[in-house]
Amino acid sequence: MTETTTVTGGIPAQPGPREGAYQLPAGSEETRVDAGERTGEPSGAAAGPDGPDEQGRQGGHGEHGGSSGVIPGAGPVTRPGERATLRLRDGADANHGGHGEHGEWGGHDDRPGGHDAGEEPARYAPEWLQLREPADADARAADLLDPLRDRFAALPDREGGLVVHDLGCGTGSMGRWLAPRLDGAQHWVLHDRDPYLLHFAAVASPRSAADGSRVSVETRRGDVARLTPDALAGASLVTASALLDVLTREEIDALADACAGAGCPALLTLSVAGRVELAPADPLDAELTEAFNAHQRRTGLLGPEAVTVACEAFAERGMTVRLRPSPWRLGPEHAALTAQWLRGWVGAAVEQRPELRERAERYLGERLAACEAGELEAVVQHTDLLALPRPSGGAS
């Protein structure tokens, strides 16, 4: 089913019947939003904690091992022993949870008032995605755009311009970063599991390209695991942020199959590299990093190995792959983000290795105090990947 909708207002406190176009039923839905129709701007983050993925996506704890101080998506919101934000395909529960940007395939209850007992709570709060967006924008490897621009410039003009599919779009930060850096008309297809985040992304999407050309937006609620070449027919580019590390080998193969089959490039940014550097250093840094990385590999997920696997998958399908580092560099000006990331990072490590709890509580308390005092710096390593089809006269 396809609906044409005019977006006229800020972000609601909760999605539900009052936002009829965004109370989407299960399955794949589409909503089309053109730049000229966006008459309202987002009013900011939804009601909730003041305050985008990889390390922060996994389970986390507050200063004393609880989860009350963690924004959903940055820390634990699930049952003990379950990976905090990943439920890609889970039988009858498949409409809740999943990957996020920022692995943003998170699952929110569609009804007002939150979730019923026994249902999963929100996975990715807009506050978390908003909090990490500036650091993500600074981290992405802008030099990977040059080969993309060259490719697009060599293509024949097409009616409607570029078509960009953003997987796990969350609140749409990739579009806000990339659309104004590319020339020409663009049509963005925003994919996510969460109708609330899709609403946010549509309302807050950019209006114009680098040269002032028009940008339009369409939203699709769906699952990256079921992405096919047909779904990408006519695509000029596939994008995602912080997605690869929460996929399995089979899911990365499916993504590579879809991109190669459609003949379109893939720009996949901010995949975790499994390396963290904190200053001042602490003897527990390395042990927590190792435990966190092990946590990311639970249930067949690839975690820090995802980029290597993706390189192989795209190369095996005849695509040329380029990699660039894209680290978060967090200083005193990022104190809120650093604190949330620390809680999630340490919490995941403790969930993986419960024997670390006592030392980790001491560690986290000291790190949060240093963060609040402006005395902590962190470099969280990520990798950006660009896969380009070799010239063969395929789809653009």
C-alpha positions as YAML, in Angstrom:
chain: A
units: angstrom
residues:
- id: 1
  name: MET
  ca: [0.00, 0.00, 0.00]
- id: 2
  name: THR
  ca: [1.25, 3.48, -0.89]
- id: 3
  name: GLU
  ca: [-0.01, 6.67, 0.69]
- id: 4
  name: THR
  ca: [0.73, 10.27, -0.23]
- id: 5
  name: THR
  ca: [0.95, 12.35, 2.90]
- id: 6
  name: THR
  ca: [1.59, 15.97, 3.74]
- id: 7
  name: VAL
  ca: [3.68, 16.37, 6.88]
- id: 8
  name: THR
  ca: [2.59, 19.42, 8.82]
- id: 9
  name: GLY
  ca: [4.03, 19.66, 12.26]
- id: 10
  name: GLY
  ca: [6.58, 18.74, 14.84]
- id: 11
  name: ILE
  ca: [7.44, 15.36, 16.24]
- id: 12
  name: PRO
  ca: [4.62, 13.99, 18.41]
- id: 13
  name: ALA
  ca: [5.33, 12.86, 21.95]
- id: 14
  name: GLN
  ca: [4.22, 9.34, 20.99]
- id: 15
  name: PRO
  ca: [3.14, 7.89, 17.66]
- id: 16
  name: GLY
  ca: [-0.40, 6.62, 17.55]
- id: 17
  name: PRO
  ca: [-3.88, 7.12, 16.14]
- id: 18
  name: ARG
  ca: [-3.60, 10.91, 16.17]
- id: 19
  name: GLU
  ca: [-0.78, 10.59, 13.69]
- id: 20
  name: GLY
  ca: [-2.84, 8.40, 11.37]
- id: 21
  name: ALA
  ca: [-0.40, 8.26, 8.46]
- id: 22
  name: TYR
  ca: [2.32, 7.08, 10.78]
- id: 23
  name: GLN
  ca: [0.35, 4.46, 12.69]
- id: 24
  name: LEU
  ca: [1.51, 1.84, 10.23]
- id: 25
  name: PRO
  ca: [0.30, -1.74, 10.40]
- id: 26
  name: ALA
  ca: [2.74, -4.63, 10.27]
- id: 27
  name: GLY
  ca: [4.37, -5.29, 6.93]
- id: 28
  name: SER
  ca: [5.95, -3.02, 4.38]
- id: 29
  name: GLU
  ca: [4.34, 0.40, 4.12]
- id: 30
  name: GLU
  ca: [5.27, 3.44, 2.08]
- id: 31
  name: THR
  ca: [4.72, 7.13, 2.69]
- id: 32
  name: ARG
  ca: [5.85, 9.73, 0.20]
- id: 33
  name: VAL
  ca: [6.87, 13.20, 1.34]
- id: 34
  name: ASP
  ca: [8.07, 15.84, -1.09]
- id: 35
  name: ALA
  ca: [10.33, 18.71, -0.07]
- id: 36
  name: GLY
  ca: [7.69, 21.27, -0.96]
- id: 37
  name: GLU
  ca: [5.15, 19.55, 1.29]
- id: 38
  name: ARG
  ca: [7.18, 19.79, 4.47]
- id: 39
  name: THR
  ca: [5.48, 22.77, 6.01]
- id: 40
  name: GLY
  ca: [6.53, 22.02, 9.55]
- id: 41
  name: GLU
  ca: [9.82, 21.44, 11.31]
- id: 42
  name: PRO
  ca: [10.58, 18.93, 14.03]
- id: 43
  name: SER
  ca: [10.06, 20.41, 17.43]
- id: 44
  name: GLY
  ca: [13.10, 18.60, 18.76]
- id: 45
  name: ALA
  ca: [13.43, 15.31, 20.55]
- id: 46
  name: ALA
  ca: [10.35, 13.58, 21.80]
- id: 47
  name: ALA
  ca: [9.34, 13.81, 25.41]
- id: 48
  name: GLY
  ca: [11.83, 11.85, 27.44]
- id: 49
  name: PRO
  ca: [15.33, 12.05, 28.89]
- id: 50
  name: ASP
  ca: [17.47, 14.96, 27.85]
- id: 51
  name: GLY
  ca: [20.10, 13.94, 26.01]
- id: 52
  name: PRO
  ca: [23.46, 7.30, 18.55]
- id: 53
  name: ASP
  ca: [25.16, 3.42, 18.14]
- id: 54
  name: GLU
  ca: [27.51, 0.84, 17.90]
- id: 55
  name: GLN
  ca: [29.11, 0.67, 21.30]
- id: 56
  name: GLY
  ca: [26.20, 2.62, 22.73]
- id: 57
  name: ARG
  ca: [23.70, 0.28, 21.11]
- id: 58
  name: GLN
  ca: [24.53, -2.60, 23.34]
- id: 59
  name: GLY
  ca: [23.47, -3.15, 26.91]
- id: 60
  name: GLY
  ca: [24.54, -0.62, 29.49]
- id: 61
  name: HIS
  ca: [24.26, 0.21, 33.15]
- id: 62
  name: GLY
  ca: [24.04, 3.28, 35.25]
- id: 63
  name: GLU
  ca: [26.69, 4.19, 37.76]
- id: 64
  name: HIS
  ca: [25.70, 1.35, 40.03]
- id: 65
  name: GLY
  ca: [24.90, -1.26, 37.44]
- id: 66
  name: GLY
  ca: [21.28, -0.23, 36.86]
- id: 67
  name: SER
  ca: [19.80, 0.91, 33.59]
- id: 68
  name: SER
  ca: [17.79, 3.89, 34.76]
- id: 69
  name: GLY
  ca: [20.29, 6.46, 33.52]
- id: 70
  name: VAL
  ca: [20.56, 5.09, 30.00]
- id: 71
  name: ILE
  ca: [18.61, 6.38, 27.02]
- id: 72
  name: PRO
  ca: [16.97, 3.50, 25.10]
- id: 73
  name: GLY
  ca: [19.36, 2.50, 22.35]
- id: 74
  name: ALA
  ca: [22.36, 3.51, 24.43]
- id: 75
  name: GLY
  ca: [21.85, 0.92, 27.13]
- id: 76
  name: PRO
  ca: [19.81, -2.01, 28.38]
- id: 77
  name: VAL
  ca: [16.08, -1.99, 27.82]
- id: 78
  name: THR
  ca: [15.54, -5.72, 27.42]
- id: 79
  name: ARG
  ca: [15.42, -8.96, 29.28]
- id: 80
  name: PRO
  ca: [18.64, -10.15, 30.94]
- id: 81
  name: GLY
  ca: [20.88, -11.99, 28.54]
- id: 82
  name: GLU
  ca: [19.24, -10.60, 25.40]
- id: 83
  name: ARG
  ca: [21.23, -8.34, 23.08]
- id: 84
  name: ALA
  ca: [19.80, -4.96, 23.78]
- id: 85
  name: THR
  ca: [18.75, -3.74, 20.36]
- id: 86
  name: LEU
  ca: [18.78, -6.66, 17.98]
- id: 87
  name: ARG
  ca: [15.75, -8.67, 16.98]
- id: 88
  name: LEU
  ca: [15.92, -8.87, 13.23]
- id: 89
  name: ARG
  ca: [13.67, -11.87, 12.72]
- id: 90
  name: ASP
  ca: [11.99, -13.38, 15.74]
- id: 91
  name: GLY
  ca: [8.81, -15.14, 14.70]
- id: 92
  name: ALA
  ca: [5.64, -13.56, 15.97]
- id: 93
  name: ASP
  ca: [7.64, -10.74, 17.55]
- id: 94
  name: ALA
  ca: [9.23, -9.68, 14.29]
- id: 95
  name: ASN
  ca: [7.47, -6.33, 14.27]
- id: 96
  name: HIS
  ca: [9.36, -5.20, 17.35]
- id: 97
  name: GLY
  ca: [13.05, -4.60, 17.58]
- id: 98
  name: GLY
  ca: [15.83, -4.95, 15.03]
- id: 99
  name: HIS
  ca: [18.79, -3.14, 13.64]
- id: 100
  name: GLY
  ca: [19.68, 0.35, 14.27]
- id: 101
  name: GLU
  ca: [21.58, 3.37, 13.13]
- id: 102
  name: HIS
  ca: [22.85, 3.93, 13.99]
- id: 103
  name: GLY
  ca: [21.57, 0.32, 13.59]
- id: 104
  name: GLU
  ca: [18.31, 1.93, 13.65]
- id: 105
  name: TRP
  ca: [16.10, -1.02, 13.00]
- id: 106
  name: GLY
  ca: [14.71, -0.59, 16.50]
- id: 107
  name: GLY
  ca: [11.14, -1.43, 17.42]
- id: 108
  name: HIS
  ca: [8.71, 0.94, 19.12]
- id: 109
  name: ASP
  ca: [5.14, 0.33, 20.14]
- id: 110
  name: ASP
  ca: [2.84, 2.00, 17.60]
- id: 111
  name: ARG
  ca: [0.18, 2.93, 20.12]
- id: 112
  name: PRO
  ca: [-0.03, 5.90, 22.45]
- id: 113
  name: GLY
  ca: [1.16, 5.42, 25.96]
- id: 114
  name: GLY
  ca: [4.11, 3.14, 25.31]
- id: 115
  name: HIS
  ca: [3.98, -0.65, 25.38]
- id: 116
  name: ASP
  ca: [1.86, -3.21, 27.13]
- id: 117
  name: ALA
  ca: [3.20, -5.69, 29.64]
- id: 118
  name: GLY
  ca: [5.19, -8.37, 27.91]
- id: 119
  name: GLU
  ca: [5.88, -6.25, 24.84]
- id: 120
  name: GLU
  ca: [9.29, -4.87, 24.06]
- id: 121
  name: PRO
  ca: [9.99, -1.23, 24.96]
- id: 122
  name: ALA
  ca: [11.45, 1.34, 22.58]
- id: 123
  name: ARG
  ca: [14.85, 0.34, 21.25]
- id: 124
  name: TYR
  ca: [16.17, 3.62, 19.91]
- id: 125
  name: ALA
  ca: [14.99, 6.79, 21.55]
- id: 126
  name: PRO
  ca: [15.19, 9.83, 19.27]
- id: 127
  name: GLU
  ca: [17.13, 11.49, 22.09]
- id: 128
  name: TRP
  ca: [19.97, 8.99, 21.63]
- id: 129
  name: LEU
  ca: [20.08, 9.39, 17.88]
- id: 130
  name: GLN
  ca: [19.95, 13.17, 18.21]
- id: 131
  name: LEU
  ca: [22.71, 13.10, 20.80]
- id: 132
  name: ARG
  ca: [25.11, 11.18, 18.58]
- id: 133
  name: GLU
  ca: [24.31, 12.94, 15.29]
- id: 134
  name: PRO
  ca: [26.97, 15.70, 15.49]
- id: 135
  name: ALA
  ca: [29.71, 13.19, 16.36]
- id: 136
  name: ASP
  ca: [28.57, 10.95, 13.50]
- id: 137
  name: ALA
  ca: [28.66, 13.87, 11.07]
- id: 138
  name: ASP
  ca: [32.17, 14.82, 12.14]
- id: 139
  name: ALA
  ca: [33.36, 11.21, 11.93]
- id: 140
  name: ARG
  ca: [32.12, 10.15, 8.50]
- id: 141
  name: ALA
  ca: [34.83, 9.97, 5.84]
- id: 142
  name: ALA
  ca: [33.84, 12.75, 3.45]
- id: 143
  name: ASP
  ca: [36.61, 11.84, 0.99]
- id: 144
  name: LEU
  ca: [34.67, 8.70, 0.03]
- id: 145
  name: LEU
  ca: [32.15, 11.02, -1.63]
- id: 146
  name: ASP
  ca: [34.59, 11.99, -4.41]
- id: 147
  name: PRO
  ca: [34.37, 8.60, -6.19]
- id: 148
  name: LEU
  ca: [30.59, 8.75, -5.82]
- id: 149
  name: ARG
  ca: [30.42, 12.21, -7.36]
- id: 150
  name: ASP
  ca: [32.58, 11.02, -10.26]
- id: 151
  name: ARG
  ca: [30.26, 8.08, -10.83]
- id: 152
  name: PHE
  ca: [27.12, 10.20, -10.72]
- id: 153
  name: ALA
  ca: [28.64, 12.81, -13.06]
- id: 154
  name: ALA
  ca: [29.38, 10.10, -15.62]
- id: 155
  name: LEU
  ca: [25.81, 8.81, -15.65]
- id: 156
  name: PRO
  ca: [23.23, 10.07, -18.17]
- id: 157
  name: ASP
  ca: [20.70, 12.48, -16.74]
- id: 158
  name: ARG
  ca: [17.65, 10.71, -15.34]
- id: 159
  name: GLU
  ca: [14.22, 12.09, -14.63]
- id: 160
  name: GLY
  ca: [13.86, 12.75, -10.93]
- id: 161
  name: GLY
  ca: [17.60, 12.66, -10.28]
- id: 162
  name: LEU
  ca: [19.40, 10.30, -7.91]
- id: 163
  name: VAL
  ca: [17.50, 7.67, -5.95]
- id: 164
  name: VAL
  ca: [19.07, 6.93, -2.56]
- id: 165
  name: HIS
  ca: [17.93, 4.09, -0.26]
- id: 166
  name: ASP
  ca: [18.90, 4.70, 3.38]
- id: 167
  name: LEU
  ca: [18.70, 1.46, 5.38]
- id: 168
  name: GLY
  ca: [17.91, 1.68, 9.07]
- id: 169
  name: CYS
  ca: [17.49, 5.42, 8.66]
- id: 170
  name: GLY
  ca: [16.44, 6.15, 12.24]
- id: 171
  name: THR
  ca: [15.83, 9.87, 12.52]
- id: 172
  name: GLY
  ca: [17.40, 10.49, 9.10]
- id: 173
  name: SER
  ca: [20.84, 11.76, 10.07]
- id: 174
  name: MET
  ca: [22.53, 10.20, 7.02]
- id: 175
  name: GLY
  ca: [20.23, 12.14, 4.70]
- id: 176
  name: ARG
  ca: [20.85, 15.38, 6.56]
- id: 177
  name: TRP
  ca: [24.58, 14.78, 6.21]
- id: 178
  name: LEU
  ca: [24.76, 13.48, 2.65]
- id: 179
  name: ALA
  ca: [22.00, 15.15, 0.61]
- id: 180
  name: PRO
  ca: [23.47, 18.67, 0.99]
- id: 181
  name: ARG
  ca: [26.87, 17.31, -0.14]
- id: 182
  name: LEU
  ca: [25.64, 15.97, -3.48]
- id: 183
  name: ASP
  ca: [24.55, 17.98, -6.52]
- id: 184
  name: GLY
  ca: [21.37, 17.35, -8.42]
- id: 185
  name: ALA
  ca: [17.80, 16.38, -7.64]
- id: 186
  name: GLN
  ca: [17.49, 13.50, -5.20]
- id: 187
  name: HIS
  ca: [14.76, 11.15, -4.06]
- id: 188
  name: TRP
  ca: [15.49, 9.45, -0.74]
- id: 189
  name: VAL
  ca: [13.80, 6.19, 0.25]
- id: 190
  name: LEU
  ca: [14.05, 5.88, 4.03]
- id: 191
  name: HIS
  ca: [13.81, 2.34, 5.45]
- id: 192
  name: ASP
  ca: [13.25, 1.53, 9.13]
- id: 193
  name: ARG
  ca: [11.27, -0.81, 11.36]
- id: 194
  name: ASP
  ca: [10.00, 2.02, 13.55]
- id: 195
  name: PRO
  ca: [7.15, 4.24, 12.26]
- id: 196
  name: TYR
  ca: [7.87, 6.90, 14.87]
- id: 197
  name: LEU
  ca: [11.47, 7.29, 13.74]
- id: 198
  name: LEU
  ca: [10.34, 7.27, 10.11]
- id: 199
  name: HIS
  ca: [8.03, 10.17, 10.91]
- id: 200
  name: PHE
  ca: [10.89, 12.06, 12.52]
- id: 201
  name: ALA
  ca: [13.14, 11.34, 9.52]
- id: 202
  name: ALA
  ca: [10.55, 12.49, 7.00]
- id: 203
  name: VAL
  ca: [9.75, 15.76, 8.74]
- id: 204
  name: ALA
  ca: [13.41, 16.61, 9.38]
- id: 205
  name: SER
  ca: [14.72, 15.60, 5.96]
- id: 206
  name: PRO
  ca: [16.72, 18.14, 3.92]
- id: 207
  name: ARG
  ca: [14.92, 20.24, 1.33]
- id: 208
  name: SER
  ca: [17.70, 20.84, -1.16]
- id: 209
  name: ALA
  ca: [20.90, 19.41, -2.58]
- id: 210
  name: ALA
  ca: [24.31, 21.10, -2.68]
- id: 211
  name: ASP
  ca: [23.35, 23.02, -5.83]
- id: 212
  name: GLY
  ca: [19.87, 23.89, -4.62]
- id: 213
  name: SER
  ca: [18.13, 21.10, -6.51]
- id: 214
  name: ARG
  ca: [15.00, 19.57, -5.02]
- id: 215
  name: VAL
  ca: [15.11, 16.69, -2.52]
- id: 216
  name: SER
  ca: [12.05, 14.48, -1.98]
- id: 217
  name: VAL
  ca: [11.52, 11.70, 0.55]
- id: 218
  name: GLU
  ca: [9.62, 8.43, 0.73]
- id: 219
  name: THR
  ca: [9.45, 6.20, 3.81]
- id: 220
  name: ARG
  ca: [9.20, 2.41, 3.90]
- id: 221
  name: ARG
  ca: [8.72, 0.34, 6.99]
- id: 222
  name: GLY
  ca: [10.54, -2.94, 6.53]
- id: 223
  name: ASP
  ca: [13.41, -5.26, 7.33]
- id: 224
  name: VAL
  ca: [16.89, -5.13, 5.87]
- id: 225
  name: ALA
  ca: [17.07, -8.93, 6.09]
- id: 226
  name: ARG
  ca: [14.45, -9.13, 3.36]
- id: 227
  name: LEU
  ca: [16.10, -6.62, 1.05]
- id: 228
  name: THR
  ca: [16.24, -7.85, -2.55]
- id: 229
  name: PRO
  ca: [17.57, -6.50, -5.87]
- id: 230
  name: ASP
  ca: [13.95, -5.84, -6.88]
- id: 231
  name: ALA
  ca: [13.52, -3.55, -3.87]
- id: 232
  name: LEU
  ca: [16.51, -1.55, -5.12]
- id: 233
  name: ALA
  ca: [15.45, -1.38, -8.77]
- id: 234
  name: GLY
  ca: [16.50, 1.98, -10.16]
- id: 235
  name: ALA
  ca: [18.59, 2.86, -7.09]
- id: 236
  name: SER
  ca: [21.56, 5.16, -7.52]
- id: 237
  name: LEU
  ca: [22.98, 4.50, -4.04]
- id: 238
  name: VAL
  ca: [22.38, 2.49, -0.87]
- id: 239
  name: THR
  ca: [23.44, 4.03, 2.44]
- id: 240
  name: ALA
  ca: [23.45, 2.97, 6.08]
- id: 241
  name: SER
  ca: [25.08, 4.05, 9.33]
- id: 242
  name: ALA
  ca: [26.29, 1.73, 12.10]
- id: 243
  name: LEU
  ca: [24.48, -1.22, 10.57]
- id: 244
  name: LEU
  ca: [27.06, -3.78, 9.42]
- id: 245
  name: ASP
  ca: [28.26, -4.75, 12.89]
- id: 246
  name: VAL
  ca: [24.78, -5.86, 13.98]
- id: 247
  name: LEU
  ca: [24.35, -8.17, 10.99]
- id: 248
  name: THR
  ca: [25.21, -11.83, 10.52]
- id: 249
  name: ARG
  ca: [27.33, -13.15, 7.67]
- id: 250
  name: GLU
  ca: [24.19, -14.29, 5.87]
- id: 251
  name: GLU
  ca: [22.60, -10.86, 6.20]
- id: 252
  name: ILE
  ca: [25.70, -9.13, 4.84]
- id: 253
  name: ASP
  ca: [25.70, -11.57, 1.92]
- id: 254
  name: ALA
  ca: [22.06, -10.70, 1.26]
- id: 255
  name: LEU
  ca: [22.86, -6.98, 1.36]
- id: 256
  name: ALA
  ca: [25.78, -7.43, -1.06]
- id: 257
  name: ASP
  ca: [23.57, -9.56, -3.33]
- id: 258
  name: ALA
  ca: [20.91, -6.86, -3.40]
- id: 259
  name: CYS
  ca: [23.36, -4.05, -4.17]
- id: 260
  name: ALA
  ca: [25.29, -6.00, -6.79]
- id: 261
  name: GLY
  ca: [22.08, -7.27, -8.36]
- id: 262
  name: ALA
  ca: [20.74, -3.73, -8.64]
- id: 263
  name: GLY
  ca: [24.08, -2.41, -9.90]
- id: 264
  name: CYS
  ca: [24.20, 0.35, -7.32]
- id: 265
  name: PRO
  ca: [26.99, 1.53, -4.98]
- id: 266
  name: ALA
  ca: [26.79, 1.16, -1.21]
- id: 267
  name: LEU
  ca: [28.07, 3.73, 1.29]
- id: 268
  name: LEU
  ca: [28.04, 2.04, 4.71]
- id: 269
  name: THR
  ca: [29.39, 4.26, 7.43]
- id: 270
  name: LEU
  ca: [30.32, 4.09, 11.11]
- id: 271
  name: SER
  ca: [30.78, 0.35, 11.54]
- id: 272
  name: VAL
  ca: [32.48, -0.40, 14.82]
- id: 273
  name: ALA
  ca: [36.13, -1.41, 14.58]
- id: 274
  name: GLY
  ca: [36.48, -2.86, 18.09]
- id: 275
  name: ARG
  ca: [39.08, -0.34, 19.27]
- id: 276
  name: VAL
  ca: [38.67, 2.33, 21.91]
- id: 277
  name: GLU
  ca: [41.29, 4.76, 23.24]
- id: 278
  name: LEU
  ca: [40.62, 6.64, 26.46]
- id: 279
  name: ALA
  ca: [42.72, 9.37, 28.03]
- id: 280
  name: PRO
  ca: [43.78, 9.16, 30.75]
- id: 281
  name: ALA
  ca: [44.26, 5.42, 30.34]
- id: 282
  name: ASP
  ca: [43.06, 2.89, 32.91]
- id: 283
  name: PRO
  ca: [44.28, -0.69, 33.43]
- id: 284
  name: LEU
  ca: [40.71, -1.95, 32.89]
- id: 285
  name: ASP
  ca: [40.31, -0.34, 29.44]
- id: 286
  name: ALA
  ca: [41.65, -3.32, 27.49]
- id: 287
  name: GLU
  ca: [39.67, -5.90, 29.45]
- id: 288
  name: LEU
  ca: [36.41, -4.01, 28.99]
- id: 289
  name: THR
  ca: [37.12, -3.57, 25.27]
- id: 290
  name: GLU
  ca: [37.67, -7.30, 24.88]
- id: 291
  name: ALA
  ca: [34.48, -8.13, 26.78]
- id: 292
  name: PHE
  ca: [32.46, -5.60, 24.81]
- id: 293
  name: ASN
  ca: [33.72, -6.98, 21.50]
- id: 294
  name: ALA
  ca: [32.77, -10.49, 22.61]
- id: 295
  name: HIS
  ca: [29.30, -9.18, 23.48]
- id: 296
  name: GLN
  ca: [28.92, -7.84, 19.96]
- id: 297
  name: ARG
  ca: [29.57, -11.30, 18.52]
- id: 298
  name: ARG
  ca: [26.71, -12.94, 20.38]
- id: 299
  name: THR
  ca: [24.15, -15.01, 18.45]
- id: 300
  name: GLY
  ca: [26.20, -15.06, 15.26]
- id: 301
  name: LEU
  ca: [26.54, -11.30, 14.84]
- id: 302
  name: LEU
  ca: [29.79, -10.11, 13.30]
- id: 303
  name: GLY
  ca: [30.61, -7.09, 15.47]
- id: 304
  name: PRO
  ca: [34.12, -5.79, 14.74]
- id: 305
  name: GLU
  ca: [34.65, -8.39, 11.98]
- id: 306
  name: ALA
  ca: [31.71, -7.05, 9.95]
- id: 307
  name: VAL
  ca: [33.72, -4.71, 7.75]
- id: 308
  name: THR
  ca: [36.15, -7.46, 6.74]
- id: 309
  name: VAL
  ca: [33.27, -9.80, 5.91]
- id: 310
  name: ALA
  ca: [31.48, -7.05, 3.96]
- id: 311
  name: CYS
  ca: [34.64, -6.28, 1.97]
- id: 312
  name: GLU
  ca: [34.89, -9.91, 0.95]
- id: 313
  name: ALA
  ca: [31.18, -10.13, 0.13]
- id: 314
  name: PHE
  ca: [31.14, -7.09, -2.13]
- id: 315
  name: ALA
  ca: [34.44, -8.01, -3.80]
- id: 316
  name: GLU
  ca: [33.19, -11.53, -4.54]
- id: 317
  name: ARG
  ca: [30.31, -9.92, -6.43]
- id: 318
  name: GLY
  ca: [32.60, -7.86, -8.62]
- id: 319
  name: MET
  ca: [32.46, -4.58, -6.71]
- id: 320
  name: THR
  ca: [35.41, -2.35, -5.87]
- id: 321
  name: VAL
  ca: [35.68, -1.60, -2.14]
- id: 322
  name: ARG
  ca: [37.30, 1.38, -0.42]
- id: 323
  name: LEU
  ca: [37.70, 1.80, 3.32]
- id: 324
  name: ARG
  ca: [38.37, 4.85, 5.48]
- id: 325
  name: PRO
  ca: [38.60, 5.30, 9.27]
- id: 326
  name: SER
  ca: [35.73, 7.29, 10.80]
- id: 327
  name: PRO
  ca: [36.42, 7.63, 14.54]
- id: 328
  name: TRP
  ca: [34.39, 9.46, 17.07]
- id: 329
  name: ARG
  ca: [36.72, 11.93, 18.79]
- id: 330
  name: LEU
  ca: [35.01, 12.81, 22.03]
- id: 331
  name: GLY
  ca: [36.22, 15.61, 24.26]
- id: 332
  name: PRO
  ca: [34.74, 17.84, 26.97]
- id: 333
  name: GLU
  ca: [32.28, 19.34, 24.47]
- id: 334
  name: HIS
  ca: [30.77, 15.87, 23.98]
- id: 335
  name: ALA
  ca: [30.26, 15.10, 27.68]
- id: 336
  name: ALA
  ca: [26.61, 14.04, 27.38]
- id: 337
  name: LEU
  ca: [27.33, 11.65, 24.52]
- id: 338
  name: THR
  ca: [30.46, 10.29, 26.18]
- id: 339
  name: ALA
  ca: [28.56, 9.56, 29.40]
- id: 340
  name: GLN
  ca: [25.80, 7.68, 27.59]
- id: 341
  name: TRP
  ca: [28.30, 5.78, 25.45]
- id: 342
  name: LEU
  ca: [30.32, 4.81, 28.54]
- id: 343
  name: ARG
  ca: [27.26, 3.42, 30.31]
- id: 344
  name: GLY
  ca: [26.33, 1.31, 27.32]
- id: 345
  name: TRP
  ca: [29.89, 0.17, 26.63]
- id: 346
  name: VAL
  ca: [30.65, -0.84, 30.22]
- id: 347
  name: GLY
  ca: [27.21, -2.38, 30.68]
- id: 348
  name: ALA
  ca: [27.61, -4.64, 27.65]
- id: 349
  name: ALA
  ca: [31.04, -5.74, 28.88]
- id: 350
  name: VAL
  ca: [29.61, -6.65, 32.29]
- id: 351
  name: GLU
  ca: [26.71, -8.50, 30.71]
- id: 352
  name: GLN
  ca: [29.24, -10.54, 28.78]
- id: 353
  name: ARG
  ca: [31.51, -11.09, 31.77]
- id: 354
  name: PRO
  ca: [29.60, -10.70, 35.05]
- id: 355
  name: GLU
  ca: [32.77, -11.23, 37.08]
- id: 356
  name: LEU
  ca: [33.85, -7.75, 35.97]
- id: 357
  name: ARG
  ca: [30.92, -6.07, 37.74]
- id: 358
  name: GLU
  ca: [32.62, -4.90, 40.95]
- id: 359
  name: ARG
  ca: [35.65, -3.45, 39.19]
- id: 360
  name: ALA
  ca: [33.48, -2.07, 36.38]
- id: 361
  name: GLU
  ca: [31.25, -0.17, 38.81]
- id: 362
  name: ARG
  ca: [34.30, 1.53, 40.27]
- id: 363
  name: TYR
  ca: [35.65, 2.20, 36.79]
- id: 364
  name: LEU
  ca: [32.39, 3.65, 35.48]
- id: 365
  name: GLY
  ca: [31.94, 5.93, 38.48]
- id: 366
  name: GLU
  ca: [35.44, 7.33, 38.06]
- id: 367
  name: ARG
  ca: [35.07, 7.71, 34.30]
- id: 368
  name: LEU
  ca: [31.73, 9.52, 34.60]
- id: 369
  name: ALA
  ca: [33.18, 11.88, 37.20]
- id: 370
  name: ALA
  ca: [36.11, 12.66, 34.91]
- id: 371
  name: CYS
  ca: [33.70, 13.19, 32.02]
- id: 372
  name: GLU
  ca: [31.60, 15.62, 34.04]
- id: 373
  name: ALA
  ca: [34.77, 17.50, 35.02]
- id: 374
  name: GLY
  ca: [35.88, 17.79, 31.40]
- id: 375
  name: GLU
  ca: [38.92, 15.60, 32.04]
- id: 376
  name: LEU
  ca: [38.13, 12.61, 29.83]
- id: 377
  name: GLU
  ca: [38.75, 12.12, 26.11]
- id: 378
  name: ALA
  ca: [37.75, 9.10, 24.03]
- id: 379
  name: VAL
  ca: [38.44, 7.91, 20.52]
- id: 380
  name: VAL
  ca: [35.93, 5.29, 19.40]
- id: 381
  name: GLN
  ca: [37.12, 3.73, 16.17]
- id: 382
  name: HIS
  ca: [34.77, 3.05, 13.25]
- id: 383
  name: THR
  ca: [35.23, 2.28, 9.57]
- id: 384
  name: ASP
  ca: [33.37, 3.62, 6.53]
- id: 385
  name: LEU
  ca: [32.99, 1.42, 3.46]
- id: 386
  name: LEU
  ca: [32.22, 2.38, -0.13]
- id: 387
  name: ALA
  ca: [31.47, -0.42, -2.61]
- id: 388
  name: LEU
  ca: [31.28, 0.54, -6.28]
- id: 389
  name: PRO
  ca: [30.06, -1.68, -9.09]
- id: 390
  name: ARG
  ca: [32.66, -2.07, -11.82]
- id: 391
  name: PRO
  ca: [31.57, -0.41, -15.08]
- id: 392
  name: SER
  ca: [29.31, -2.82, -16.89]
- id: 393
  name: GLY
  ca: [26.39, -0.80, -18.14]
- id: 394
  name: GLY
  ca: [24.24, -1.82, -15.17]
- id: 395
  name: ALA
  ca: [21.67, 0.21, -13.33]
- id: 396
  name: SER
  ca: [22.70, 3.54, -11.95]
...
